Structures are given as C-alpha cells and as structure tokens.
Amino acid sequence: MPIHEYECKACGHQFEFLLLPTTTAAPACPECQSQDLDKRLSGFALSTAEITKARVKQARKALAQSKDYKDKQVAEAEHIKEHVAEYMPPRD
C-alpha cells in the first residue's frame, strides 16, 4: 500500500495520503479540504537481512566502545568478585 506525499497549492500544507485498495475518494488537503495538490517526490525504505546485520553489528560496536558500557562491565565484574568472595569459603 503506497503512501503518497502531497503539497496543497492553496495553503501550502504538506501531508501524506495512504492509498488503500478500497479508497475511492481523491486525496484532499486535511487543512483546507482543497483537492488542488502537487504530488511530491517520496523517499522509500529498504531493509534486507544484510542491511539489518550490518546495522546491528555497527550498533554493538558503538555500544562496546562507549564509556558507559565499559564502566558497567567493570562494575559488574567487581560485584561478581565481591559476591564470590563473600559466599564462597576459602579452600584449604
């Protein structure tokens, strides 16, 4: 189902119009109800498994390099070390 973008010639309002298979009415400006519209050039989205994998890999890399992430990792390691020392008796 395509989403079309329009600009009203009467008031200049820009809007999107979802064209459903059952839609019979022509698009009209939601601001002034004019049907004197210019169709705008629309962008489109594309997603593939490769693009998704690349984005996840990039996000994980950025997270691993963030100072906040490194601080959390150090704090968690210290917490585990203290927890183990507190509850595990030393071996003789």
C-alpha positions as CSV (number, residue, x, y, z in Angstrom):
1,M,0.0,0.0,0.0
2,P,1.7,3.1,-1.2
3,I,1.9,6.3,0.9
4,H,1.9,9.3,-1.3
5,E,3.1,12.8,-0.3
6,Y,1.3,15.9,-1.4
7,E,1.6,19.7,-1.0
8,C,-1.6,21.8,-1.2
9,K,-1.4,24.5,-3.8
10,A,-4.0,26.6,-1.9
11,C,-2.5,26.7,1.6
12,G,1.0,25.1,1.2
13,H,0.3,22.3,3.8
14,Q,2.3,19.1,3.2
15,F,0.8,15.8,4.1
16,E,0.9,12.0,3.4
17,F,-2.0,10.0,1.9
18,L,-2.3,6.3,2.4
19,L,-3.7,4.8,-0.8
20,L,-5.7,1.7,0.2
21,P,-7.1,-0.7,-2.4
22,T,-10.6,0.2,-1.2
23,T,-10.0,4.0,-1.4
24,T,-12.3,5.7,-4.0
25,A,-12.0,9.3,-2.9
26,A,-9.3,11.5,-4.3
27,P,-6.9,12.9,-1.7
28,A,-7.7,16.3,-0.2
29,C,-5.8,18.7,2.0
30,P,-6.6,18.0,5.6
31,E,-6.2,21.7,6.4
32,C,-8.4,23.4,3.8
33,Q,-10.0,20.4,2.0
34,S,-8.7,21.6,-1.4
35,Q,-8.0,19.0,-4.0
36,D,-5.6,21.2,-5.9
37,L,-2.5,19.3,-4.9
38,D,1.1,18.8,-6.1
39,K,2.4,15.3,-5.7
40,R,5.8,15.4,-4.0
41,L,8.8,13.1,-4.6
42,S,8.8,10.5,-1.9
43,G,11.6,8.5,-0.4
44,F,11.3,4.9,0.3
45,A,12.7,2.5,2.9
46,L,14.5,-0.7,2.1
47,S,15.5,-3.4,4.6
48,T,17.3,-6.7,3.8
49,A,18.9,-9.3,6.1
50,E,22.4,-8.0,5.1
51,I,21.5,-4.3,6.0
52,T,19.9,-5.4,9.3
53,K,23.0,-7.5,10.2
54,A,25.3,-4.6,9.3
55,R,23.3,-2.1,11.4
56,V,23.2,-4.5,14.4
57,K,27.0,-5.1,14.1
58,Q,27.6,-1.3,13.9
59,A,25.4,-0.7,16.9
60,R,27.1,-3.4,19.0
61,K,30.5,-2.0,18.1
62,A,29.4,1.5,19.1
63,L,28.0,0.2,22.4
64,A,31.1,-1.8,23.2
65,Q,33.3,1.3,22.7
66,S,31.1,3.6,24.8
67,K,32.5,4.7,28.2
68,D,29.1,3.9,29.9
69,Y,29.2,0.3,28.7
70,K,32.8,-0.2,29.8
71,D,32.0,1.3,33.3
72,K,29.1,-1.1,33.6
73,Q,31.2,-4.1,32.7
74,V,33.9,-3.2,35.3
75,A,31.2,-2.6,38.0
76,E,29.6,-6.0,37.2
77,A,32.9,-7.8,37.4
78,E,33.7,-6.2,40.7
79,H,30.2,-7.1,42.0
80,I,30.7,-10.7,41.0
81,K,34.2,-10.8,42.6
82,E,32.8,-9.5,45.9
83,H,29.8,-11.8,45.8
84,V,32.0,-14.8,45.2
85,A,34.4,-13.8,48.0
86,E,31.5,-13.2,50.4
87,Y,29.7,-16.5,49.8
88,M,32.5,-18.9,48.9
89,P,34.7,-20.0,51.8
90,P,38.4,-20.2,51.0
91,R,39.7,-23.7,50.2
92,D,42.3,-25.2,52.5
